[in-house]
Amino acid sequence: MAEIKNETVFVIMSTCRQYIAKGTPRNRRLIRVDDLKDKKRILTYASKGKAQSAYTISGFYGPRDIELEAVECNLTLTTK
């Protein structure tokens, strides 16, 4: 296997870690992490500030009254 990309990104998740932001920038949704049938892409951000402004300024479709935060993640892309 060859590693193509390995970088730190930020995602938007609920503080309870049950929901994650998925979709497109114009159609963003909060989806349960354990929903394996959902094939929308996970929204990633280059910095914590960009992720925070994404959920502070704009809303999401999905459950209401969920506290959100920017979570640092490691994104690794490899070939088979």
C-alpha positions in Angstrom: 0.0 0.0 0.0 1.2 3.5 -0.8 0.2 6.5 1.2 -1.2 9.3 -0.9 -2.2 11.8 1.7 -1.9 12.1 5.5 -3.1 15.3 7.0 -4.9 16.9 9.9 -8.4 18.1 9.2 -11.3 19.3 11.3 -14.9 18.0 11.2 -18.0 19.2 12.9 -19.5 16.8 15.5 -21.9 17.0 18.3 -20.3 17.2 21.8 -21.7 13.7 22.6 -20.0 12.4 19.4 -23.3 10.9 18.1 -23.7 13.2 15.1 -21.3 14.4 12.3 -21.7 17.0 9.6 -22.1 15.5 6.1 -23.3 16.6 2.7 -22.3 19.6 0.6 -21.6 23.2 1.6 -25.1 24.2 0.5 -27.0 21.1 1.8 -25.4 20.3 5.1 -26.9 17.8 7.5 -26.2 16.3 10.9 -26.1 12.5 10.5 -25.8 9.9 13.2 -22.3 8.4 13.2 -23.6 4.8 13.4 -25.8 5.3 10.2 -23.9 3.0 7.9 -26.4 3.4 5.0 -25.7 7.1 4.7 -23.2 7.7 1.9 -22.9 11.5 2.0 -19.4 12.9 2.3 -18.1 14.1 5.6 -17.5 17.8 5.6 -13.8 18.6 6.4 -12.2 21.9 7.1 -8.5 23.0 7.0 -8.6 24.8 10.3 -10.5 24.9 13.6 -11.6 28.5 12.9 -13.1 27.6 9.6 -15.0 24.7 11.1 -16.3 26.8 14.0 -17.5 29.6 11.7 -19.3 27.0 9.5 -21.5 25.8 12.4 -21.8 29.3 14.0 -22.9 31.2 11.0 -24.8 28.6 9.0 -27.2 26.0 10.2 -27.7 22.3 9.5 -30.6 20.2 8.5 -31.4 17.5 11.1 -32.0 17.3 14.8 -32.2 20.6 16.7 -30.7 21.7 20.0 -27.5 19.8 19.6 -24.3 21.4 20.8 -21.6 21.3 18.1 -17.9 21.6 18.1 -14.9 21.4 15.8 -13.0 18.1 16.2 -9.4 17.5 15.1 -9.0 14.3 13.0 -6.3 12.6 11.0 -7.2 12.0 7.3 -5.2 9.2 5.6 -5.7 8.2 2.0 -3.9 5.0 0.8 -4.0 2.8 -2.2 -4.8 -1.0 -2.0 
